[in-house]
Amino acid sequence: MSLQLNLNQNLDNYEDFYDMLSDSHNDLDDGQSRMLDAELVLLLSNHIGDLNVLRQAFALARVNVERALPR
């Protein structure tokens, strides 16, 4: 059974989440920061474990990036 990507608010505190995400990048150079992001994607993708949900998330993230930063 495949699930749908949850787009509803699901974090108790977005500010705490953003602080945690931002703090995790402190004192890293650009390459290390990109590697941290990739590591987080891999770890959280494994935790989610549903390829259908991951496909939806990757597609939506790409659309959002392309809209925010058009070529």
Phi and psi in degrees as a GROMACS rama.xvg file:
@    title "Ramachandran Plot"
@    xaxis  label "Phi"
@    yaxis  label "Psi"
@TYPE xy
-94.7918  142.936  SER-2
-97.3625  168.556  LEU-3
-101.65  148.426  GLN-4
-61.994  128.326  LEU-5
-81.5185  114.014  ASN-6
-103.847  2.73954  LEU-7
-81.6992  156.091  ASN-8
-56.4883  125.775  GLN-9
-131.042  -5.9495  ASN-10
-98.9204  140.074  LEU-11
-68.0785  -35.6318  ASP-12
-145.854  100.651  ASN-13
-63.9711  -33.2254  TYR-14
-65.166  -43.724  GLU-15
-63.236  -39.7824  ASP-16
-62.3256  -47.4555  PHE-17
-61.6191  -42.1288  TYR-18
-60.6659  -43.1996  ASP-19
-63.5203  -44.1629  MET-20
-63.6312  -46.3771  LEU-21
-63.1042  -45.6556  SER-22
-62.0116  -32.8834  ASP-23
-66.1117  -19.0162  SER-24
-94.5323  -6.19562  HIS-25
-57.2972  136.979  ASN-26
66.1554  15.4489  ASP-27
-100.924  145.289  LEU-28
-79.927  177.142  ASP-29
-59.046  -41.775  ASP-30
-64.8027  -43.2327  GLY-31
-65.6137  -37.6596  GLN-32
-64.6388  -43.2477  SER-33
-64.6888  -38.2071  ARG-34
-66.3485  -39.0551  MET-35
-60.2154  -44.8382  LEU-36
-59.937  -43.0321  ASP-37
-64.3342  -42.012  ALA-38
-61.1239  -42.3687  GLU-39
-62.6992  -42.3899  LEU-40
-59.5136  -46.0386  VAL-41
-65.449  -45.2366  LEU-42
-63.3766  -46.4232  LEU-43
-71.6731  -32.6885  LEU-44
-63.776  -41.8019  SER-45
-62.768  -40.1175  ASN-46
-64.1557  -42.2708  HIS-47
-65.7222  -50.653  ILE-48
73.7202  -1.60841  GLY-49
-111.334  110.908  ASP-50
-61.7314  -32.2633  LEU-51
-64.1485  -44.8905  ASN-52
-63.2853  -42.5563  VAL-53
-64.898  -40.3839  LEU-54
-59.3762  -44.0565  ARG-55
-61.5644  -43.5534  GLN-56
-65.5632  -45.6337  ALA-57
-63.0459  -42.4245  PHE-58
-64.4639  -45.0094  ALA-59
-66.0762  -41.2154  LEU-60
-61.4773  -41.4885  ALA-61
-64.8806  -44.6301  ARG-62
-59.3635  -44.9208  VAL-63
-62.2295  -40.9323  ASN-64
-66.4758  -44.7099  VAL-65
-64.4794  -34.2122  GLU-66
-71.7996  -38.9023  ARG-67
-74.8938  -35.405  ALA-68
-130.507  71.2747  LEU-69
-65.3461  152.73  PRO-70
